[in-house]
Amino acid sequence: MTQEFVLSKIKSDKVAVFIKPSCPYCRKAEKLLKKYSFKKGHLEFIDITTQDDMDGIQDYFQQTTGARTVPRVYIGEVCIGGYTDLDALEGQGKLSPKLTQIGAL
């Protein structure tokens, strides 16, 4: 069920960000991504604290991405990591091209 939930949110033409509202890095990721004009439905923030199996979701992230921390940022079907990785892409000027490449902008 946990794997299916996560996979149902990840799409090739979308950015999916798994968050906890109380996490300062999650809020930074939201702020950074909201600077962009995404097509409707191509950016989703998923609050894992509303899920019955939050620990299971984080365990799944550990197995599949090497980290169980949030935010977990998926650009298309690829997890690019957390906020630090997202910010690095932005700083290198690579974030916008990635978002354009998947058709999210």
C-alpha positions in Angstrom: 0.0 0.0 0.0 2.8 2.4 0.9 4.7 1.8 -2.3 1.5 2.2 -4.4 0.7 5.5 -2.6 4.1 7.0 -3.4 4.2 5.7 -7.0 0.7 7.0 -7.6 2.0 10.5 -7.0 5.1 10.3 -9.2 4.5 11.1 -12.9 6.9 11.7 -15.8 5.5 15.2 -16.4 5.1 16.4 -12.9 7.0 17.5 -9.8 6.0 15.7 -6.6 7.3 16.9 -3.3 6.7 14.8 -0.2 6.6 17.1 2.9 5.8 17.6 6.5 4.3 21.0 7.2 6.4 21.5 10.3 9.7 21.0 8.4 11.6 24.2 7.6 13.4 22.6 4.6 10.0 21.6 3.2 8.8 25.2 3.4 12.0 26.3 1.7 11.4 23.8 -1.1 7.8 25.0 -1.5 8.9 28.6 -1.6 11.5 27.9 -4.2 9.2 25.9 -6.5 6.4 28.4 -6.2 8.5 31.0 -8.0 7.9 29.0 -11.2 4.7 29.1 -13.3 3.8 25.4 -13.4 1.1 24.1 -15.7 -2.0 23.2 -13.8 -1.6 19.8 -12.1 2.1 19.6 -12.7 3.3 20.5 -9.2 2.0 18.7 -6.1 3.0 18.9 -2.4 2.1 15.7 -0.6 1.8 16.0 3.2 2.8 12.6 4.5 1.7 13.5 8.1 -1.9 12.9 6.9 -1.1 9.3 5.9 -1.7 6.4 8.3 1.7 4.9 7.4 4.0 7.9 7.5 6.9 5.8 8.9 6.4 3.2 6.1 6.5 6.0 3.5 9.8 7.2 5.0 11.1 3.7 5.1 10.2 3.3 1.4 12.1 6.5 0.6 15.1 5.1 2.5 15.0 1.9 0.4 14.5 3.7 -2.9 16.4 7.0 -2.6 18.9 6.4 0.2 17.3 8.9 2.6 14.1 8.9 4.6 14.1 12.7 5.3 11.7 15.2 3.8 11.3 16.9 1.5 11.8 14.2 -1.1 11.6 15.9 -4.4 10.7 14.0 -7.6 11.2 15.8 -10.9 9.4 13.5 -13.3 10.1 10.0 -12.1 13.5 10.8 -10.7 14.1 11.7 -7.0 16.6 14.5 -7.1 16.9 14.4 -3.3 15.9 17.0 -0.8 15.9 20.8 -0.4 19.7 21.1 -0.6 19.8 19.3 -3.9 16.8 21.3 -5.3 18.6 24.6 -4.2 21.8 23.4 -5.8 20.0 22.8 -9.2 18.5 26.3 -8.9 21.9 27.8 -8.1 23.5 26.0 -11.1 20.7 27.2 -13.4 19.7 23.6 -14.1 16.3 23.6 -12.4 14.3 25.5 -15.0 15.6 23.4 -17.9 14.7 20.2 -16.0 11.2 21.5 -15.4 10.8 22.5 -19.0 12.2 19.1 -20.2 9.5 17.2 -18.4 6.8 19.5 -19.6 5.8 20.9 -16.2 6.3 24.6 -17.2 
